[in-house]
């Protein structure tokens, strides 16, 4: 269900909302790359560049940036996929 482009979830190992977002995507059958910005400064820079945010999670869903664990925004993207 990823349509060619890779879905990325930027988060940290201590963020409960990051885990909820990843679990939600898994339950929906969405394959994604788990990007740990807590241990990868380059990835953190990439996330801020894409989203303008330093908070996590940030989901890059085929170029659409979703900040936070926003079920409605994720579901909207799934409907359009």
N, C-alpha and C positions, 0 to 999 in steps of 0.2 A: 504493500500500500504506500510505498514511498515515491513511486513514479519516476525513478531514475536519480533524482537529486537526493542527497543524503540529508536526513533530518538530524539536527544536532541539539543536544540538551546540555547547556552550560550550567554547571552547579558545583557544589562542594560536597565533601563527605559528611559534613555536619548539618546540612540543611534539610529539615524534614519536608519542606515543600518540594524540594528537588526530588526526593524519593517518591513523594506522592505523584508528581508529574510523570516520572519515569514509569511508575507502576500503572498509571492511567494509560499511557501510550502503549505499554506492553499489552494491557487488557484489550485495547482497541486493535491490536495486531500491527502496530506501527513499528518498523525497524528504525533504530536511531543510533547515533554515535554518542556515547556518554563522555562529555568533556569536563574534566576536573580542573576548574579554574583556581582552586585552592593550592594546587601543586604545580601549575603550569602558567607562568607569568605571560607567556606569548599568547596562550589561549584566553587568558583574562583580558589582555589588550584587544584581541580579536572580538570578544564579546562586547566590550565597551564601545568599540568602533561601530559594531553593528547596531547596538541597542541604545547607546547613550546612557546606559545604566551600569551601576556597579553591584546592584543587588541580584540575587539569583532566586529561582531559576530563570534562565532566558532560553527560550526554545526558538531555534531557527527552523521553521517549517517551510521548506522549499522557497526560502527567501523572505517569507513573512515572519516578522519577529513578534513573538509573544513573550511579554514580560510577566513573570510570576506564574503560579499554577492557576491558569484561567481555563476552566473546563469548557465554558461557552466558546471562547476563541479557538480552542483546540477542536471542538466539535464542528465549528463553522469551517475550519480548514479541511477536516475530514469529509464534510459534505461536498466541498468543492473539488476534492481529489478525484 
